[in-house]
Amino acid sequence: MHQDSRIFIVGHNDSVENSLRGHFQAQGFRRVMSSTYDIVDTANASIVNDFFKEFKPEYIFLGSVLSGGIAANQKSPAEFIYENIQSQNVVIHASRYFHVKKLLYFASSCVYPKEAKQPIKESSLLTGTLEETSEAYAIAKIAGIKMCQAYKAQYGFNAIAAVPATLYGSGSDTDIETAHVLGALIAKFYKAKKEGASEVIVWGSGRPRREFLYVDDFVSASIFLMEKYNGADVINVGCGYDVTIKQLAEMIKAVSGFKGKIKFDASRPDGVKRKLLDITRMRKLGWKPKVSLEEGIEKAYQAYIRQK
């Protein structure tokens, strides 16, 4: 890619779409468009085809048009599976038809079985039962991976797929009702401190372990993969370590300055017990993250405050 490359980013005004767009703008790329900012309904084949005819994108970064945490997945599984599958079907098919040079598809760590051996290797895909709380979204993401592989095998279309760890950072969803755990906790601790609350309630037991990747690191990995990787196999992108939800809550509490108690609501679902990606392949390719979880939480919390 170079500054005159025609780049199209698909997202839902999320941290990945916004951070990718910001990266390219900062680097002087002149022809970058995204589904949110340029109002492209990627679920509509007619609109997408007209857009591709006019803009002629060369490189596609294909993210979700709908995502969220456990609560959002449980509330809207129909929308999670339908809207994501519809969008990715339209975009991948149009990308091949209109001779896009390369497409990078963003999957999710929920595509792996809930009982997958830790850390999770890419070969674990489709080897077991999915976690029930995110099954609809996971199936949509698996379908996207398989569509990329099918179009590569049958048509020689250069589509690759990456599985990121749980992403967070500036621009992440922080709606307590819909966000992933880190974004939701930032909002909860901020609100609790502001209102002088005595406690913050965290869903679940606090024992599940999660791996988190700062969004700027994932943007770096995405650019790296677009330039360096052309394999058919999905590839994991993570930081290589995880923390318990309890540890995460304590870290965010410290950053926020909240002085009250943390209470875990064990009546709420935990989700899968652990999700740690095996990032051996990515490391061998020559990429590694730069932002520690402590630094990333501080950055994300300060970004949240600036938005208030």
C-alpha positions in Angstrom: 0.0 0.0 0.0 1.1 3.6 -0.7 -0.4 7.0 -0.2 -2.4 6.9 -3.4 -3.9 3.4 -2.7 -7.7 3.2 -2.6 -8.6 1.8 0.8 -12.0 0.8 2.1 -12.6 0.1 5.8 -15.8 -1.6 7.0 -16.9 -1.2 10.6 -19.6 0.3 12.8 -18.0 3.4 14.2 -15.9 1.2 16.4 -12.4 1.5 17.7 -10.9 -0.5 14.8 -12.6 1.4 12.0 -11.7 4.8 13.7 -8.1 3.8 14.5 -7.4 2.5 11.0 -8.9 5.6 9.5 -6.9 7.8 11.8 -3.7 5.9 11.0 -4.0 6.3 7.3 -4.9 10.0 7.6 -1.9 10.6 9.8 0.3 8.8 7.2 -0.9 11.0 4.4 -3.1 8.5 2.6 -5.4 10.5 0.3 -8.0 7.9 -0.8 -9.4 6.2 2.3 -13.1 5.6 2.8 -15.0 3.8 5.5 -18.5 2.5 5.8 -19.5 4.7 8.7 -18.0 8.0 7.7 -18.9 7.7 4.0 -22.3 6.1 4.7 -21.9 2.9 2.7 -24.6 0.3 3.6 -22.5 -2.8 3.2 -25.5 -5.1 3.7 -27.0 -3.7 0.4 -25.4 -5.4 -2.6 -26.7 -2.7 -5.0 -25.2 0.1 -3.0 -21.9 -1.8 -2.5 -21.6 -2.6 -6.2 -22.2 1.0 -7.2 -19.7 2.2 -4.6 -17.1 -0.3 -5.9 -17.7 0.8 -9.5 -17.1 4.4 -8.6 -14.3 4.2 -5.9 -12.5 1.1 -7.2 -11.1 0.0 -3.9 -7.8 -1.8 -3.9 -7.5 -2.9 -0.3 -10.3 -3.8 2.1 -10.3 -4.1 5.9 -13.5 -5.9 6.7 -14.7 -5.7 10.2 -18.0 -6.3 11.9 -21.0 -4.1 11.4 -22.4 -5.2 14.8 -20.6 -6.5 17.9 -20.7 -6.4 21.7 -20.3 -8.1 25.0 -22.2 -10.9 26.6 -25.3 -8.8 27.3 -25.6 -7.6 23.8 -25.0 -11.1 22.4 -27.8 -12.5 24.5 -30.2 -9.7 23.7 -29.7 -9.6 19.9 -28.4 -12.9 18.5 -30.6 -12.6 15.4 -29.1 -9.2 14.5 -25.6 -10.3 15.3 -25.7 -13.3 12.9 -27.8 -11.7 10.2 -26.2 -8.3 9.8 -22.7 -9.5 10.0 -23.2 -12.4 7.6 -25.1 -10.2 5.1 -22.5 -7.5 5.2 -19.5 -9.8 4.8 -21.1 -11.8 2.1 -21.8 -8.7 0.0 -18.3 -7.2 0.5 -16.3 -10.3 -0.1 -18.2 -11.2 -3.2 -18.0 -7.7 -4.6 -14.3 -7.5 -3.7 -13.6 -10.6 -5.9 -15.9 -9.5 -8.7 -14.4 -6.0 -8.9 -10.8 -7.2 -8.7 -9.8 -5.9 -5.3 -6.0 -6.6 -4.7 -6.4 -7.8 -1.2 -8.9 -8.2 1.7 -8.2 -8.6 5.4 -11.1 -10.0 7.3 -11.3 -9.4 11.1 -12.7 -12.5 12.9 -13.0 -12.9 16.7 -11.6 -15.1 19.4 -15.1 -16.4 20.0 -14.8 -18.5 16.8 -12.8 -21.1 18.8 -14.4 -23.8 20.9 -15.2 -23.0 24.5 -13.1 -25.9 25.7 -10.2 -25.3 23.4 -6.7 -26.1 24.8 -4.9 -23.0 26.0 -3.3 -21.1 24.5 -5.5 -21.5 21.5 -3.9 -22.5 18.3 -5.4 -21.6 14.9 -5.9 -25.3 14.2 -8.5 -25.4 17.0 -11.1 -23.8 14.7 -14.2 -26.0 14.3 -12.9 -28.7 16.6 -15.6 -28.3 19.4 -18.7 -26.7 20.7 -18.9 -22.9 20.8 -19.5 -20.8 23.9 -23.3 -20.4 24.1 -23.4 -16.7 25.0 -21.7 -15.6 21.8 -22.6 -18.5 19.5 -24.6 -16.4 16.9 -21.8 -13.9 16.5 -19.2 -16.7 16.4 -21.0 -18.5 13.6 -21.1 -15.3 11.6 -17.4 -14.8 12.1 -16.6 -18.5 11.2 -18.7 -18.1 8.0 -16.5 -15.1 7.1 -13.3 -17.0 7.6 -14.6 -19.9 5.5 -15.8 -17.5 2.8 -12.4 -15.9 2.5 -10.8 -19.4 2.3 -13.3 -20.5 -0.3 -12.8 -17.5 -2.5 -9.1 -17.9 -2.3 -9.2 -21.6 -3.2 -11.7 -21.3 -6.1 -10.9 -17.9 -7.5 -7.4 -17.1 -6.3 -8.8 -14.0 -4.5 -6.2 -12.7 -2.0 -8.4 -12.7 1.1 -6.8 -13.3 4.5 -8.4 -13.6 8.0 -7.1 -12.6 11.4 -8.4 -13.5 14.9 -7.7 -10.7 17.4 -7.7 -11.0 21.1 -10.4 -8.8 22.8 -9.8 -5.3 21.5 -10.0 -2.1 23.5 -8.9 1.5 23.4 -9.9 5.0 22.3 -13.3 4.8 20.5 -14.3 1.4 22.0 -17.9 0.8 23.0 -18.3 1.9 26.7 -22.1 1.5 26.9 -22.6 -0.6 30.0 -25.4 -2.5 28.3 -23.6 -3.5 25.1 -19.8 -3.1 25.5 -17.2 -5.8 26.0 -16.0 -6.2 29.6 -13.1 -3.7 29.6 -15.1 -0.9 28.0 -18.1 -1.5 30.3 -15.9 -1.5 33.4 -14.3 1.8 32.4 -17.8 3.3 32.2 -18.9 1.7 35.5 -15.9 2.9 37.5 -16.0 6.4 36.1 -19.7 6.7 36.9 -19.2 5.2 40.4 -16.5 7.7 41.2 -18.4 10.6 39.8 -21.5 9.7 41.8 -19.7 8.7 45.0 -21.0 5.2 44.9 -19.9 2.7 47.5 -19.5 -0.3 45.1 -19.2 -1.4 41.5 -21.0 -4.5 40.5 -19.1 -6.7 38.0 -20.8 -9.5 36.1 -19.9 -13.0 36.9 -17.5 -14.6 39.3 -14.4 -12.6 38.3 -12.5 -15.9 37.7 -12.6 -16.1 33.8 -9.4 -15.1 32.1 -9.2 -12.8 29.1 -6.5 -11.5 26.8 -6.7 -7.9 25.7 -5.0 -6.1 22.8 -4.8 -2.3 22.5 -6.5 -1.2 19.3 -3.4 0.7 18.0 -1.4 -2.5 18.3 -4.1 -4.3 16.3 -4.0 -1.6 13.6 -0.2 -2.1 13.5 -0.7 -5.8 13.1 -3.4 -5.3 10.4 -1.1 -3.1 8.3 1.7 -5.7 8.8 -0.5 -8.6 7.7 -1.8 -6.7 4.7 1.8 -6.2 3.6 3.4 -9.4 4.6 0.9 -12.3 4.9 -0.9 -14.1 2.0 -1.7 -17.5 3.6 -5.1 -19.3 3.5 -5.0 -20.2 7.2 -6.4 -17.8 9.8 -3.8 -16.1 12.0 -4.0 -15.1 15.7 -3.1 -11.6 16.8 -2.7 -11.0 20.5 -0.3 -10.0 23.3 0.5 -13.4 24.6 -0.8 -13.1 28.2 -4.1 -12.9 30.0 -5.6 -11.7 33.3 -8.7 -12.6 35.4 -11.7 -10.4 35.2 -11.0 -9.7 38.9 -7.5 -8.5 38.1 -8.9 -6.4 35.3 -11.5 -4.8 37.5 -8.8 -3.9 40.1 -6.6 -2.4 37.5 -9.4 -0.2 36.2 -10.4 0.7 39.7 -6.8 1.9 40.4 -6.7 4.0 37.2 -10.1 5.6 37.9 -9.3 6.5 41.5 -12.5 4.8 42.8 -12.3 4.1 46.5 -15.3 1.8 47.0 -15.7 -2.0 46.8 -15.9 -4.3 43.9 -18.8 -6.8 44.1 -19.1 -9.8 41.7 -22.6 -10.9 40.7 -22.2 -14.6 40.2 -25.8 -14.9 39.0 -24.6 -13.3 35.8 -22.9 -15.4 33.1 -19.1 -15.7 33.0 -18.8 -16.7 29.4 -16.0 -19.0 28.4 -13.5 -19.7 31.2 -10.4 -18.7 29.4 -9.4 -17.2 26.0 -5.7 -16.9 25.4 -4.5 -17.0 21.8 -1.3 -18.8 20.7 0.5 -16.1 18.8 3.5 -18.2 17.8 2.9 -17.8 14.1 2.5 -14.0 14.3 5.7 -13.7 16.3 7.6 -15.8 13.7 6.4 -13.5 11.0 8.1 -10.7 12.9 5.3 -8.7 14.6 4.7 -8.1 18.3 2.6 -5.6 20.3 4.0 -2.5 22.0 1.3 -1.4 24.5 1.1 -3.1 27.9 -2.3 -3.7 29.5 -1.5 -1.2 32.2 -0.5 1.5 29.7 -3.5 0.7 27.5 -6.0 0.9 30.3 -4.7 4.3 31.3 -4.9 5.5 27.6 -8.4 4.1 27.2 -9.6 5.7 30.5 -8.2 9.1 29.6 -9.8 8.9 26.2 -13.1 8.1 27.8 -12.9 11.1 30.1 -12.1 13.4 27.1 -15.3 12.2 25.4 -17.5 13.0 28.4 
